[in-house]
Amino acid sequence: MSEHVLVLVNTGVKHSLAGSEYNLRRKTCEKGVSILRKYYPNITHLRDVTLGMLDEHKEELGETVYKRCSYVVEENQRVDLACKYL
């Protein structure tokens, strides 16, 4: 049986979100949640959204909102899967 080691490292690198496109991306994702909430009133954040919901309303969301929202939803799924396997 092999041993595995999990190492968490704080690189100390500072990130400034104010000068990045973070706020724009966040507003875009909030727009996606707002659109989807019309069909799924229990949605409060993208963590409540599935890819199926996004796909069903892809045309209404538009290309940019769809891409940004689907990235977040897929990233949440990747994290959940990583946690499951850890």
Number of C-alpha atoms within 10 A of each C-alpha: 3 3 4 6 5 6 5 6 6 5 6 6 5 6 8 7 9 8 8 10 9 12 12 10 15 13 12 19 23 17 15 26 24 17 14 22 15 10 11 14 10 11 15 14 13 17 14 12 21 14 15 10 14 21 13 11 15 17 10 14 21 11 10 13 21 20 16 15 25 23 14 15 18 14 13 14 15 12 11 12 11 10 9 8 7 7
